[in-house]
């Protein structure tokens, strides 16, 4: 049976990105990795880790008093789930209106357009 993708908050995504980049990591290692980008206190980070464990998004191994955390869901699966959720909420679940909006409103370089054209051409075949 396939595991359901948990609903991960924006703050929890920050923890997941660290674990996807390399794991297992201890809570202190996660706290250190966040120091450059977030000014969360260690208790906040530990609370987010506990929530992610409760959601079954991360697991841990324990050696004595040391817990080492690792992701139980793949980054690609979570991105796909978030994308589908966004499409349903904002664009009624279909990709075409979102792409049309993006293509009309974004400032695209020639390189961007060439890359998009290449992707679309690959999808045709």
MMTF fields as JSON, N, C-alpha, C and O atoms, coordinates in Angstrom:
{
  "mmtfVersion": "1.0.0",
  "mmtfProducer": "UNKNOWN",
  "numBonds": 499,
  "numAtoms": 500,
  "numGroups": 125,
  "numChains": 1,
  "numModels": 1,
  "chainsPerModel": [1],
  "groupsPerChain": [125],
  "chainIdList": ["A"],
  "bondAtomList": [4, 2, 8, 6, 12, 10, 16, 14, 20, 18, 24, 22, 28, 26, 32, 30, 36, 34, 40, 38, 44, 42, 48, 46, 52, 50, 56, 54, 60, 58, 64, 62, 68, 66, 72, 70, 76, 74, 80, 78, 84, 82, 88, 86, 92, 90, 96, 94, 100, 98, 104, 102, 108, 106, 112, 110, 116, 114, 120, 118, 124, 122, 128, 126, 132, 130, 136, 134, 140, 138, 144, 142, 148, 146, 152, 150, 156, 154, 160, 158, 164, 162, 168, 166, 172, 170, 176, 174, 180, 178, 184, 182, 188, 186, 192, 190, 196, 194, 200, 198, 204, 202, 208, 206, 212, 210, 216, 214, 220, 218, 224, 222, 228, 226, 232, 230, 236, 234, 240, 238, 244, 242, 248, 246, 252, 250, 256, 254, 260, 258, 264, 262, 268, 266, 272, 270, 276, 274, 280, 278, 284, 282, 288, 286, 292, 290, 296, 294, 300, 298, 304, 302, 308, 306, 312, 310, 316, 314, 320, 318, 324, 322, 328, 326, 332, 330, 336, 334, 340, 338, 344, 342, 348, 346, 352, 350, 356, 354, 360, 358, 364, 362, 368, 366, 372, 370, 376, 374, 380, 378, 384, 382, 388, 386, 392, 390, 396, 394, 400, 398, 404, 402, 408, 406, 412, 410, 416, 414, 420, 418, 424, 422, 428, 426, 432, 430, 436, 434, 440, 438, 444, 442, 448, 446, 452, 450, 456, 454, 460, 458, 464, 462, 468, 466, 472, 470, 476, 474, 480, 478, 484, 482, 488, 486, 492, 490, 496, 494],
  "bondOrderList": [1, 1, 1, 1, 1, 1, 1, 1, 1, 1, 1, 1, 1, 1, 1, 1, 1, 1, 1, 1, 1, 1, 1, 1, 1, 1, 1, 1, 1, 1, 1, 1, 1, 1, 1, 1, 1, 1, 1, 1, 1, 1, 1, 1, 1, 1, 1, 1, 1, 1, 1, 1, 1, 1, 1, 1, 1, 1, 1, 1, 1, 1, 1, 1, 1, 1, 1, 1, 1, 1, 1, 1, 1, 1, 1, 1, 1, 1, 1, 1, 1, 1, 1, 1, 1, 1, 1, 1, 1, 1, 1, 1, 1, 1, 1, 1, 1, 1, 1, 1, 1, 1, 1, 1, 1, 1, 1, 1, 1, 1, 1, 1, 1, 1, 1, 1, 1, 1, 1, 1, 1, 1, 1, 1],
  "groupList": [{"groupName": "UNK", "atomNameList": ["N", "CA", "C", "O"], "elementList": ["N", "C", "C", "O"], "formalChargeList": [0, 0, 0, 0], "bondAtomList": [1, 0, 2, 1, 3, 2], "bondOrderList": [1, 1, 2], "singleLetterCode": "X", "chemCompType": "L-PEPTIDE LINKING"}],
  "groupTypeList": [0, 0, 0, 0, 0, 0, 0, 0, 0, 0, 0, 0, 0, 0, 0, 0, 0, 0, 0, 0, 0, 0, 0, 0, 0, 0, 0, 0, 0, 0, 0, 0, 0, 0, 0, 0, 0, 0, 0, 0, 0, 0, 0, 0, 0, 0, 0, 0, 0, 0, 0, 0, 0, 0, 0, 0, 0, 0, 0, 0, 0, 0, 0, 0, 0, 0, 0, 0, 0, 0, 0, 0, 0, 0, 0, 0, 0, 0, 0, 0, 0, 0, 0, 0, 0, 0, 0, 0, 0, 0, 0, 0, 0, 0, 0, 0, 0, 0, 0, 0, 0, 0, 0, 0, 0, 0, 0, 0, 0, 0, 0, 0, 0, 0, 0, 0, 0, 0, 0, 0, 0, 0, 0, 0, 0],
  "groupIdList": [1, 2, 3, 4, 5, 6, 7, 8, 9, 10, 11, 12, 13, 14, 15, 16, 17, 18, 19, 20, 21, 22, 23, 24, 25, 26, 27, 28, 29, 30, 31, 32, 33, 34, 35, 36, 37, 38, 39, 40, 41, 42, 43, 44, 45, 46, 47, 48, 49, 50, 51, 52, 53, 54, 55, 56, 57, 58, 59, 60, 61, 62, 63, 64, 65, 66, 67, 68, 69, 70, 71, 72, 73, 74, 75, 76, 77, 78, 79, 80, 81, 82, 83, 84, 85, 86, 87, 88, 89, 90, 91, 92, 93, 94, 95, 96, 97, 98, 99, 100, 101, 102, 103, 104, 105, 106, 107, 108, 109, 110, 111, 112, 113, 114, 115, 116, 117, 118, 119, 120, 121, 122, 123, 124, 125],
  "secStructList": [7, 7, 7, 7, 7, 7, 7, 7, 7, 2, 2, 2, 2, 2, 2, 2, 2, 2, 2, 2, 2, 1, 7, 7, 3, 3, 2, 2, 2, 2, 2, 2, 2, 2, 6, 6, 6, 7, 7, 7, 7, 2, 2, 2, 2, 2, 2, 2, 2, 2, 2, 2, 2, 2, 6, 6, 1, 3, 3, 3, 3, 3, 3, 6, 6, 3, 3, 3, 3, 3, 3, 1, 1, 7, 2, 2, 2, 2, 2, 2, 2, 2, 2, 2, 2, 2, 2, 2, 2, 2, 2, 6, 6, 7, 2, 2, 2, 2, 2, 2, 2, 2, 2, 2, 2, 1, 7, 7, 7, 2, 2, 2, 2, 2, 2, 2, 2, 2, 2, 2, 2, 2, 2, 2, 7],
  "xCoordList": [0.838, 0.0, 0.876, 1.823, 0.565, 1.341, 1.011, -0.15, 2.051, 1.878, 1.284, 1.705, 0.293, -0.289, 0.743, 1.501, 0.756, 1.689, 1.095, -0.025, 1.842, 1.302, 1.243, 1.996, 0.344, 0.24, 1.338, 1.313, 2.292, 3.455, 3.363, 3.193, 3.478, 3.404, 4.667, 5.659, 4.615, 5.778, 6.996, 8.102, 6.804, 7.917, 8.466, 9.681, 7.588, 8.024, 8.797, 9.695, 8.443, 9.187, 10.657, 11.517, 10.963, 12.353, 13.134, 14.284, 12.507, 13.141, 13.311, 14.364, 12.256, 12.307, 13.42, 14.126, 13.585, 14.624, 16.011, 16.856, 16.23, 17.515, 17.706, 18.786, 16.661, 16.766, 16.875, 17.585, 16.183, 16.306, 17.719, 18.226, 18.354, 19.703, 20.74, 21.788, 20.463, 21.396, 20.892, 20.571, 20.823, 20.34, 20.961, 21.471, 20.932, 20.218, 20.951, 22.159, 20.168, 20.71, 20.059, 18.884, 20.831, 20.289, 19.536, 19.655, 18.772, 18.06, 19.06, 18.813, 20.181, 21.188, 21.768, 22.032, 21.97, 22.479, 21.446, 21.811, 20.176, 19.111, 19.077, 18.959, 19.181, 19.192, 20.364, 20.199, 21.54, 22.726, 22.533, 22.923, 21.936, 21.72, 20.765, 20.853, 19.861, 18.891, 19.438, 18.841, 20.557, 21.058, 21.266, 21.014, 21.719, 21.965, 20.705, 20.705, 19.61, 18.417, 17.236, 16.37, 17.194, 16.064, 16.574, 17.643, 15.806, 16.171, 15.224, 14.805, 14.894, 14.038, 14.848, 16.037, 14.183, 14.898, 14.858, 13.973, 15.803, 15.895, 14.602, 14.296, 13.856, 12.601, 11.599, 10.873, 11.562, 10.679, 11.049, 10.178, 12.34, 12.799, 12.426, 11.957, 12.624, 12.277, 10.77, 10.35, 9.964, 8.512, 8.156, 7.309, 8.801, 8.546, 8.965, 8.269, 10.09, 10.547, 9.523, 9.203, 9.015, 8.01, 6.743, 6.171, 6.311, 5.122, 5.345, 4.479, 6.516, 6.819, 6.894, 6.5, 7.394, 7.423, 5.992, 5.661, 5.148, 3.743, 2.977, 2.048, 3.374, 2.724, 3.299, 2.85, 4.306, 4.973, 5.744, 5.975, 6.139, 6.941, 8.422, 9.197, 8.807, 10.182, 10.173, 9.229, 11.243, 11.445, 12.745, 13.423, 13.09, 14.336, 14.9, 14.188, 16.193, 16.862, 17.374, 17.616, 17.532, 17.959, 19.155, 19.137, 20.194, 21.352, 21.565, 22.035, 21.222, 21.291, 20.304, 19.107, 20.826, 19.952, 19.975, 19.372, 20.657, 20.781, 19.758, 19.697, 18.952, 17.977, 18.495, 18.878, 18.505, 18.93, 17.715, 17.126, 17.343, 16.117, 16.405, 17.461, 15.447, 15.549, 14.155, 13.157, 14.08, 12.762, 12.149, 12.847, 10.854, 10.13, 9.329, 8.742, 9.308, 8.648, 9.674, 10.552, 9.557, 10.5, 10.111, 8.933, 11.117, 10.881, 9.979, 9.064, 10.24, 9.448, 7.966, 7.094, 7.69, 6.292, 5.616, 4.463, 6.331, 5.759, 5.544, 4.531, 6.478, 6.329, 5.122, 4.322, 4.992, 3.852, 2.533, 1.573, 2.493, 1.272, 0.926, -0.237, 1.935, 1.711, 1.238, 0.345, 1.838, 1.448, -0.005, -0.769, -0.389, -1.779, -2.747, -3.819, -2.366, -3.206, -3.379, -4.486, -2.286, -2.326, -3.203, -4.04, -3.014, -3.83, -5.312, -6.124, -5.673, -7.088, -7.638, -8.732, -6.863, -7.341, -7.47, -8.459, -6.475, -6.404, -6.934, -7.533, -6.712, -7.046, -8.038, -8.107, -8.79, -9.802, -9.228, -9.932, -7.96, -7.36, -6.775, -6.299, -6.793, -6.238, -5.018, -4.931, -4.103, -2.819, -2.917, -2.232, -3.758, -3.784, -4.005, -3.258, -5.005, -5.193, -3.978, -3.639, -3.332, -2.155, -1.027, -0.402, -0.769, 0.288, -0.012, 0.879, -1.264, -1.641, -1.402, -0.865, -1.799, -1.592, -0.097, 0.328, 0.682, 2.126, 2.761, 3.565, 2.405, 3.019, 2.649, 3.46, 1.429, 1.003, 1.642, 2.018, 1.765, 2.132, 3.607, 4.062, 4.351, 5.757, 6.653, 6.367, 7.723, 8.747, 9.659, 10.462, 9.54, 10.328, 11.461, 11.271, 12.639, 13.768, 13.64, 12.823, 14.446, 14.479, 14.854, 14.303, 15.791, 16.219, 15.058, 14.881, 14.269, 13.101, 12.134, 11.646, 11.871, 10.922, 11.456, 10.709, 12.754, 13.352, 13.242, 12.92, 13.509, 13.416, 11.982, 11.756, 11.019, 9.609, 9.198, 8.507, 9.624, 9.317, 9.906, 9.257, 11.132, 11.794, 10.999, 10.781, 10.577, 9.789, 8.481, 8.092, 7.804, 6.536, 6.752, 5.948, 7.826, 8.124, 8.393, 7.966, 9.101, 9.367, 8.076, 7.927, 7.142, 5.867, 5.004, 4.204, 5.158, 4.371, 4.678, 3.782, 5.939, 6.387, 6.069, 6.395],
  "yCoordList": [-1.193, 0.0, 1.247, 1.344, 2.195, 3.418, 4.374, 4.535, 5.008, 5.954, 7.256, 7.776, 7.777, 9.069, 10.157, 10.088, 11.154, 12.275, 13.216, 13.698, 13.484, 14.356, 15.805, 16.229, 16.549, 17.986, 18.664, 18.626, 19.279, 19.867, 21.389, 21.959, 22.042, 23.51, 24.123, 23.431, 25.434, 26.138, 25.988, 25.742, 26.133, 26.01, 24.581, 24.385, 23.594, 22.198, 21.878, 21.037, 22.558, 22.367, 22.691, 22.026, 23.705, 24.095, 22.937, 22.684, 22.248, 21.089, 19.961, 19.328, 19.718, 18.634, 18.872, 17.935, 20.129, 20.429, 20.062, 19.557, 20.317, 19.98, 18.468, 17.973, 17.737, 16.279, 15.664, 14.675, 16.235, 15.727, 15.965, 15.165, 17.05, 17.368, 16.407, 16.196, 15.833, 14.89, 14.431, 15.248, 13.155, 12.621, 11.249, 10.656, 10.738, 11.272, 12.465, 12.639, 13.272, 14.419, 14.5, 14.173, 14.935, 15.132, 16.463, 17.279, 16.668, 17.944, 19.101, 20.15, 18.918, 19.989, 20.287, 21.447, 19.268, 19.484, 20.234, 21.084, 19.925, 20.631, 22.094, 23.0, 22.316, 23.678, 24.465, 25.615, 23.852, 24.512, 24.833, 25.907, 23.91, 24.121, 25.283, 25.941, 25.54, 26.625, 27.982, 29.012, 28.001, 29.244, 30.358, 31.521, 30.034, 31.068, 31.662, 32.815, 30.874, 31.333, 31.654, 32.447, 31.066, 31.262, 31.666, 31.233, 32.492, 32.869, 32.206, 32.821, 30.937, 30.196, 29.767, 29.465, 29.743, 29.237, 27.7, 27.119, 27.057, 25.59, 24.871, 23.805, 25.441, 24.813, 24.764, 23.782, 25.816, 25.86, 24.755, 24.052, 24.607, 23.567, 22.195, 21.346, 21.967, 20.666, 20.406, 19.265, 21.448, 21.308, 20.908, 20.039, 21.54, 21.192, 19.757, 19.043, 19.327, 17.939, 16.984, 15.958, 17.317, 16.461, 16.368, 15.288, 17.489, 17.482, 16.603, 15.811, 16.749, 15.96, 14.469, 13.634, 14.142, 12.745, 12.247, 11.136, 13.061, 12.707, 12.53, 11.727, 13.291, 13.188, 12.042, 11.779, 11.36, 10.249, 10.731, 9.963, 12.005, 12.548, 12.264, 12.134, 12.168, 11.809, 10.691, 10.53, 9.935, 8.884, 9.165, 10.153, 8.297, 8.496, 7.171, 6.179, 7.193, 6.095, 6.683, 7.886, 5.822, 6.306, 5.497, 4.266, 6.223, 5.61, 6.333, 7.47, 5.679, 6.348, 7.494, 7.309, 8.686, 9.871, 10.642, 11.71, 10.12, 10.807, 10.25, 9.046, 11.166, 10.816, 11.349, 12.514, 10.497, 10.913, 10.805, 9.732, 11.904, 11.99, 11.822, 12.216, 11.232, 11.025, 11.153, 10.905, 11.542, 11.68, 10.313, 9.381, 10.214, 8.989, 9.171, 8.219, 10.391, 10.695, 11.35, 12.078, 11.086, 11.65, 13.077, 13.43, 13.876, 15.272, 15.389, 16.213, 14.56, 14.622, 14.352, 14.997, 13.392, 13.069, 14.254, 14.565, 14.916, 16.062, 17.24, 17.934, 17.47, 18.556, 18.278, 19.175, 17.042, 16.671, 16.872, 17.403, 16.45, 16.592, 18.066, 18.454, 18.892, 20.331, 20.974, 21.821, 20.572, 21.119, 20.792, 21.66, 19.527, 19.125, 19.882, 20.298, 20.061, 20.796, 22.243, 22.78, 22.87, 24.243, 24.341, 25.237, 23.418, 23.428, 23.329, 24.036, 22.457, 22.291, 23.559, 24.009, 24.138, 25.327, 26.543, 27.273, 26.762, 28.017, 27.922, 28.87, 26.781, 26.673, 25.546, 25.081, 25.113, 24.088, 22.739, 21.912, 22.508, 21.199, 20.981, 19.884, 21.985, 21.785, 22.674, 23.785, 22.163, 22.819, 23.967, 24.979, 23.821, 24.79, 26.233, 27.113, 26.52, 27.913, 28.472, 29.646, 27.629, 28.085, 28.425, 29.479, 27.549, 27.805, 29.044, 29.853, 29.192, 30.37, 31.65, 32.626, 31.643, 32.787, 33.088, 34.236, 32.059, 32.198, 32.764, 33.695, 32.211, 32.632, 34.071, 34.79, 34.492, 35.857, 36.881, 37.969, 36.534, 37.524, 37.56, 38.557, 36.522, 36.483, 37.094, 37.009, 37.7, 38.198, 37.022, 36.614, 36.478, 35.319, 35.738, 36.537, 35.187, 35.436, 34.521, 33.6, 34.787, 33.906, 32.496, 31.522, 32.38, 31.067, 30.35, 29.145, 31.077, 30.489, 29.923, 28.8, 30.721, 30.318, 29.094, 28.159, 29.111, 27.957, 26.689, 25.617, 26.812, 25.664, 25.143, 23.934, 26.049, 25.639, 24.957, 23.938, 25.52, 24.925, 23.516, 22.6, 23.351, 22.04, 21.022, 19.892, 21.428, 20.541, 20.157, 18.99, 21.125, 20.841, 19.928, 19.028, 20.147, 19.293, 17.852, 16.908, 17.683, 16.34, 15.66, 14.452, 16.419, 15.857, 15.425, 14.498, 16.094, 15.751, 14.342, 13.619, 13.953, 12.663, 11.501, 10.365],
  "zCoordList": [0.0, 0.0, 0.0, 0.781, -0.868, -0.998, 0.139, 0.515, 0.682, 1.779, 1.257, 0.223, 1.991, 1.633, 1.904, 2.871, 1.041, 1.218, 2.264, 2.097, 3.346, 4.392, 3.934, 3.057, 4.538, 4.285, 5.103, 6.333, 4.423, 5.083, 5.009, 3.932, 6.176, 6.228, 5.627, 5.399, 5.375, 4.826, 5.734, 5.251, 7.035, 7.982, 7.972, 8.008, 7.922, 7.896, 6.611, 6.619, 5.501, 4.244, 4.444, 3.867, 5.253, 5.499, 6.133, 5.773, 7.064, 7.715, 6.7, 6.63, 5.913, 4.929, 3.911, 3.536, 3.456, 2.467, 3.002, 2.264, 4.272, 4.886, 4.903, 4.579, 5.28, 5.343, 3.95, 3.771, 2.958, 1.589, 1.058, 0.272, 1.478, 1.006, 1.574, 0.964, 2.718, 3.331, 4.675, 5.539, 4.853, 6.122, 6.334, 5.383, 7.539, 8.707, 9.331, 9.173, 10.042, 10.767, 12.14, 12.31, 13.098, 14.439, 14.478, 13.565, 15.53, 15.683, 15.718, 15.123, 16.409, 16.477, 15.098, 14.783, 14.276, 12.921, 12.072, 11.258, 12.257, 11.533, 11.983, 11.157, 13.28, 13.827, 13.241, 12.833, 13.197, 12.634, 11.152, 10.692, 10.411, 8.973, 8.72, 7.683, 9.649, 9.496, 9.935, 9.623, 10.649, 11.229, 10.217, 10.53, 9.013, 8.017, 7.42, 6.988, 7.392, 6.691, 7.608, 7.24, 8.76, 9.69, 11.064, 11.495, 11.738, 13.105, 14.103, 15.083, 13.837, 14.759, 15.965, 15.86, 17.117, 18.27, 18.227, 17.599, 18.885, 18.815, 19.214, 18.68, 20.136, 20.556, 19.396, 19.244, 18.587, 17.419, 16.439, 15.927, 16.182, 15.254, 15.787, 15.029, 17.067, 17.673, 17.586, 17.393, 17.727, 17.579, 16.15, 15.94, 15.166, 13.763, 13.473, 12.751, 14.027, 13.857, 14.451, 13.851, 15.619, 16.276, 15.42, 15.274, 14.862, 13.996, 12.772, 12.401, 12.145, 10.946, 11.268, 10.454, 12.44, 12.88, 13.061, 12.644, 13.676, 13.874, 12.577, 12.497, 11.555, 10.236, 9.407, 8.292, 9.974, 9.284, 8.05, 7.116, 8.056, 6.959, 7.195, 6.247, 8.474, 8.808, 9.835, 10.608, 9.818, 10.811, 11.539, 11.258, 12.474, 13.207, 13.686, 13.845, 13.906, 14.594, 15.9, 16.006, 16.882, 18.186, 18.661, 18.666, 19.06, 19.701, 21.01, 21.029, 22.105, 23.409, 23.428, 23.209, 23.695, 23.724, 22.413, 22.316, 21.411, 20.124, 19.136, 18.886, 18.58, 17.55, 16.218, 16.112, 15.214, 13.87, 12.957, 12.827, 12.331, 11.536, 10.05, 9.555, 9.355, 7.909, 7.295, 7.971, 6.009, 5.364, 5.055, 4.656, 5.245, 4.89, 3.607, 3.095, 3.094, 1.822, 0.912, 1.374, -0.387, -1.34, -1.704, -1.737, -1.972, -2.331, -3.559, -3.587, -4.575, -5.812, -5.542, -6.125, -4.651, -4.314, -3.636, -3.931, -2.727, -2.018, -2.96, -2.862, -3.862, -4.833, -5.726, -5.989, -6.188, -7.043, -6.295, -6.853, -5.043, -4.237, -4.029, -4.149, -3.718, -3.535, -4.832, -4.82, -5.951, -7.25, -7.55, -7.974, -7.328, -7.571, -6.666, -7.106, -5.404, -4.463, -4.916, -4.883, -5.336, -5.83, -7.07, -7.173, -8.013, -9.237, -8.917, -9.513, -7.982, -7.613, -6.976, -7.314, -6.043, -5.322, -6.227, -6.154, -7.078, -7.81, -9.241, -9.748, -9.89, -11.315, -11.624, -12.761, -10.642, -10.889, -11.285, -11.866, -10.979, -11.211, -12.591, -12.881, -13.45, -14.791, -15.008, -14.485, -15.776, -16.008, -17.017, -16.866, -18.04, -19.138, -18.671, -19.097, -17.806, -17.385, -16.632, -16.778, -15.832, -15.101, -16.074, -15.955, -17.022, -17.997, -18.826, -19.085, -19.242, -20.034, -19.226, -19.75, -17.962, -17.079, -16.956, -17.091, -16.703, -16.551, -17.822, -17.757, -18.957, -20.218, -20.587, -21.172, -20.249, -20.552, -19.622, -20.057, -18.342, -17.333, -16.944, -16.385, -17.218, -16.818, -17.882, -19.076, -17.443, -18.361, -18.675, -17.836, -19.877, -20.271, -21.194, -22.11, -20.939, -21.825, -23.043, -23.062, -24.039, -25.217, -24.783, -25.295, -23.84, -23.34, -22.647, -22.827, -21.862, -21.203, -22.241, -22.11, -23.27, -24.316, -25.066, -25.353, -25.379, -26.072, -25.217, -25.73, -23.927, -23.016, -22.938, -22.991, -22.812, -22.768, -24.071, -24.054, -25.193, -26.502, -26.602, -27.106, -26.122, -26.139, -25.31, -25.747, -24.129, -23.259, -23.941, -23.921, -24.542, -25.22, -26.424, -26.667, -27.178, -28.32, -27.879, -28.544, -26.757, -26.23, -25.815, -25.995, -25.261, -24.817, -25.991, -25.864, -27.145, -28.335, -28.808, -29.244, -28.722, -29.26, -28.389, -28.733]
}
